[in-house]
Amino acid sequence: MSPRDYYIKNIYKKFKFMANWFPNNKIALGDIGVFDGYQFNRISSLEKLGIPFEERQGEKPIDLSYVKQAEINFAAGGEMAPPDGMVSGNVKMQFQRAGAFSFDVANCFVHEIEDKLSLGNKIKQLYKDGQWEEDWVVIDSLVAAGVTTILVAESNNAELELQAKENLGELKLTNANARLSVKSQKGEITSLLGKEGLTPLFKTSKVKRSFLAGLTRRKDNVRYGGQVVDRPEMTTGEDDMWEQTQMETDN
């Protein structure tokens, strides 16, 4: 498994959100695309297809952090603050394998399409009319981050030392004022340091044609994960289903 796929797969296992790769790719609600392995490739948007939607946003921000097979050590630059009121510090990171990563995002809000039921019905109709391909997915939820710092090792036993200069207080990888820079590096590492205004996480949904008696007779049946309840009046599976895209997380 490539370092990129290892990162995306483990982010999904942790948060049940897909990871945007590259993390600074511009994505938005309503973007339409296809998956190349675990990577989303944009091809169009709901707006381009004339499908309007309303957006809802979470009311309170959250910080997220996840370190996978890596060790991080923070060291302050000194006990006394310099006259300019700033303090320097170092962050030393050791990655145990290719794909090991550090993921830190701060001041995050979840944005999602308000009426996913209505959206699913419109897209299913496009699919039946031959205007929507079966492998297309649409971004219906995403996480917009205030500050993003992501480091992914591209080689085994990679090491990195970052130098920061920030306001007095706790040294964080997501402090936008830290002005993180690479002091030394061993091996190959993809790094995104203290970037503002990115969308590191997202969810997609898709049309899925059932081939077993696993759906109700309703043409507008929509589900986002979970199991469909067994019912005696199920059809032979000719209906279409609109569902959240799931990622295999075994191994």
C-alpha positions as CSV (number, residue, x, y, z in Angstrom):
1,M,0.0,0.0,0.0
2,S,1.3,3.4,-0.9
3,P,2.0,6.0,1.8
4,R,-0.9,8.1,0.4
5,D,-3.4,5.2,0.6
6,Y,-2.2,4.2,4.0
7,Y,-2.8,7.8,5.2
8,I,-6.3,8.1,3.6
9,K,-7.4,4.6,4.8
10,N,-6.4,5.2,8.4
11,I,-7.9,8.7,8.5
12,Y,-11.2,7.1,7.4
13,K,-10.9,4.4,10.1
14,K,-10.5,7.1,12.7
15,F,-13.0,9.7,11.7
16,K,-15.3,8.0,9.1
17,F,-14.4,10.9,6.7
18,M,-12.3,10.6,3.5
19,A,-9.0,12.4,3.5
20,N,-8.5,15.0,0.8
21,W,-5.3,14.3,-1.1
22,F,-3.3,16.4,-1.7
23,P,-4.5,18.0,1.5
24,N,-4.6,21.5,-0.2
25,N,-6.7,20.4,-3.2
26,K,-9.7,22.7,-3.5
27,I,-12.9,20.8,-3.0
28,A,-16.5,22.1,-2.2
29,L,-19.9,20.8,-1.4
30,G,-21.6,19.6,-4.5
31,D,-18.4,18.6,-6.3
32,I,-18.9,15.6,-8.5
33,G,-16.0,13.1,-9.2
34,V,-14.8,9.6,-9.3
35,F,-12.4,7.6,-7.1
36,D,-9.1,6.4,-8.4
37,G,-8.4,3.9,-5.7
38,Y,-8.8,6.0,-2.5
39,Q,-8.3,9.3,-4.2
40,F,-11.2,11.6,-5.3
41,N,-10.8,13.2,-8.7
42,R,-13.2,16.0,-9.5
43,I,-15.0,16.1,-12.8
44,S,-17.9,18.5,-12.4
45,S,-20.4,19.9,-9.8
46,L,-24.1,19.9,-9.0
47,E,-24.1,23.6,-10.0
48,K,-22.9,22.7,-13.5
49,L,-25.7,20.2,-13.8
50,G,-28.3,22.7,-12.6
51,I,-29.0,21.0,-9.3
52,P,-29.4,23.6,-6.5
53,F,-29.0,22.7,-2.8
54,E,-28.9,24.4,0.6
55,E,-26.0,24.2,3.0
56,R,-25.9,23.7,6.7
57,Q,-23.0,24.3,9.0
58,G,-22.1,23.2,12.5
59,E,-22.4,25.9,15.1
60,K,-19.2,25.2,17.2
61,P,-15.7,24.5,16.0
62,I,-13.6,21.5,17.0
63,D,-9.9,20.5,16.9
64,L,-8.8,17.1,15.6
65,S,-5.5,15.4,16.0
66,Y,-4.3,11.9,15.1
67,V,-0.8,10.5,15.0
68,K,-0.2,7.1,13.4
69,Q,3.1,5.2,13.9
70,A,5.0,8.4,14.6
71,E,6.6,10.0,17.7
72,I,6.5,13.7,18.3
73,N,8.6,15.7,20.8
74,F,8.2,19.4,21.6
75,A,11.0,21.4,23.0
76,A,10.9,25.1,24.0
77,G,13.7,27.3,22.8
78,G,14.5,28.7,26.2
79,E,13.1,29.6,29.6
80,M,13.3,33.4,29.2
81,A,11.2,35.2,26.6
82,P,13.1,37.5,24.3
83,P,12.3,41.2,24.3
84,D,9.9,41.0,21.3
85,G,7.6,38.8,23.3
86,M,8.1,35.8,21.1
87,V,9.5,32.4,21.9
88,S,11.1,29.8,19.6
89,G,10.7,26.1,19.8
90,N,11.5,22.9,18.0
91,V,9.4,19.9,17.1
92,K,11.2,16.6,16.5
93,M,9.3,13.9,14.7
94,Q,10.2,10.2,14.0
95,F,8.1,8.1,11.6
96,Q,8.3,4.4,11.9
97,R,7.3,3.5,8.4
98,A,6.3,4.9,5.0
99,G,2.7,6.2,5.4
100,A,3.1,7.1,9.1
101,F,1.6,10.5,9.6
102,S,0.7,13.4,11.9
103,F,-2.7,15.0,11.3
104,D,-3.6,18.2,13.2
105,V,-6.5,20.5,12.3
106,A,-7.9,23.4,14.4
107,N,-11.0,25.5,14.4
108,C,-13.0,23.1,12.2
109,F,-16.6,23.3,11.1
110,V,-18.6,20.6,9.4
111,H,-20.5,21.7,6.3
112,E,-23.1,19.5,4.6
113,I,-25.9,19.5,2.1
114,E,-29.2,20.2,4.0
115,D,-31.6,17.9,2.2
116,K,-29.8,14.7,1.1
117,L,-33.1,12.9,0.6
118,S,-34.2,15.4,-2.1
119,L,-30.7,15.4,-3.6
120,G,-30.7,11.6,-3.8
121,N,-34.0,11.6,-5.6
122,K,-32.8,14.1,-8.2
123,I,-29.6,12.2,-8.9
124,K,-31.4,8.9,-9.2
125,Q,-33.6,10.4,-11.8
126,L,-30.6,11.7,-13.7
127,Y,-29.2,8.2,-13.5
128,K,-32.3,6.6,-14.9
129,D,-32.3,9.2,-17.7
130,G,-28.8,8.3,-18.6
131,Q,-27.3,11.6,-17.4
132,W,-25.4,10.3,-14.4
133,E,-22.7,7.6,-14.4
134,E,-22.8,4.8,-11.9
135,D,-19.2,5.5,-10.7
136,W,-19.8,9.2,-10.0
137,V,-19.9,10.4,-6.4
138,V,-20.8,13.8,-5.0
139,I,-19.4,15.5,-2.0
140,D,-22.3,16.1,0.5
141,S,-20.3,16.8,3.7
142,L,-16.9,18.3,4.4
143,V,-14.7,19.6,7.2
144,A,-13.4,23.2,6.7
145,A,-10.3,23.8,8.9
146,G,-9.0,27.1,10.3
147,V,-5.5,25.8,10.4
148,T,-4.1,22.5,9.0
149,T,-0.8,20.8,9.6
150,I,-0.3,17.4,8.0
151,L,2.9,15.4,7.7
152,V,3.1,12.0,5.9
153,A,6.3,10.0,5.6
154,E,7.0,8.8,2.1
155,S,9.9,6.5,3.1
156,N,10.7,4.3,6.1
157,N,12.3,5.7,9.2
158,A,11.9,9.3,8.1
159,E,12.7,12.1,10.6
160,L,11.9,15.7,10.7
161,E,12.7,18.7,12.9
162,L,10.6,21.8,12.7
163,Q,11.5,25.2,14.0
164,A,8.7,27.4,15.3
165,K,8.4,31.0,16.4
166,E,5.2,31.8,18.1
167,N,3.5,33.8,20.8
168,L,4.3,32.7,24.4
169,G,2.2,29.8,25.4
170,E,1.8,26.2,24.4
171,L,3.5,25.2,21.2
172,K,1.0,23.6,18.8
173,L,1.4,22.4,15.2
174,T,-1.9,24.2,14.4
175,N,-0.9,27.6,15.8
176,A,-1.1,29.9,12.7
177,N,1.4,32.3,14.3
178,A,4.0,29.6,14.9
179,R,5.6,30.1,11.4
180,L,6.7,26.5,11.2
181,S,9.7,25.8,9.0
182,V,11.8,22.7,8.3
183,K,15.1,22.8,10.2
184,S,16.3,19.3,9.2
185,Q,14.9,16.3,7.4
186,K,15.8,12.7,6.8
187,G,14.0,10.7,4.2
188,E,11.0,11.8,2.1
189,I,8.1,13.6,3.8
190,T,5.1,15.3,2.4
191,S,4.5,18.3,4.6
192,L,1.7,20.9,4.9
193,L,2.6,23.3,7.7
194,G,0.1,25.7,9.4
195,K,-2.0,26.4,6.3
196,E,-5.3,28.2,6.7
197,G,-8.6,27.8,5.0
198,L,-8.3,24.2,3.8
199,T,-10.8,21.3,3.6
200,P,-8.9,18.2,4.7
201,L,-11.9,15.8,5.2
202,F,-15.0,15.0,3.2
203,K,-17.8,12.5,2.6
204,T,-19.4,11.4,-0.7
205,S,-22.6,9.6,-1.7
206,K,-23.4,7.7,-4.9
207,V,-26.0,5.7,-6.8
208,K,-25.7,2.0,-6.2
209,R,-27.8,-0.5,-8.1
210,S,-28.9,-3.4,-5.9
211,F,-28.8,-6.9,-7.3
212,L,-30.2,-8.8,-4.3
213,A,-33.6,-8.4,-2.6
214,G,-32.2,-5.8,-0.2
215,L,-34.4,-2.8,-0.8
216,T,-37.9,-1.7,-0.1
217,R,-40.3,-1.1,-3.0
218,R,-39.9,2.7,-2.6
219,K,-38.0,4.3,-5.4
220,D,-36.9,7.2,-3.2
221,N,-35.2,4.9,-0.6
222,V,-32.1,6.6,0.8
223,R,-29.7,5.4,3.4
224,Y,-26.4,6.6,4.8
225,G,-24.6,3.6,6.2
226,G,-26.1,1.0,8.5
227,Q,-28.2,-2.0,7.5
228,V,-31.5,-2.0,5.6
229,V,-34.2,-3.7,7.8
230,D,-35.5,-6.9,6.4
231,R,-39.1,-6.6,5.2
232,P,-41.3,-9.3,3.6
233,E,-42.5,-6.9,0.8
234,M,-39.0,-6.4,-0.7
235,T,-38.6,-6.4,-4.5
236,T,-36.3,-8.5,-6.6
237,G,-33.7,-5.7,-6.5
238,E,-34.5,-3.7,-9.6
239,D,-34.6,-0.4,-7.7
240,D,-31.7,2.1,-7.4
241,M,-30.2,3.2,-4.1
242,W,-28.5,6.4,-3.1
243,E,-26.0,5.8,-0.3
244,Q,-23.0,7.2,1.5
245,T,-19.7,6.0,0.0
246,Q,-18.1,3.4,2.2
247,M,-14.4,2.6,2.4
248,E,-13.0,-0.9,3.0
249,T,-10.9,-0.8,6.1
250,D,-9.6,-4.4,6.5
251,N,-5.9,-4.9,6.7
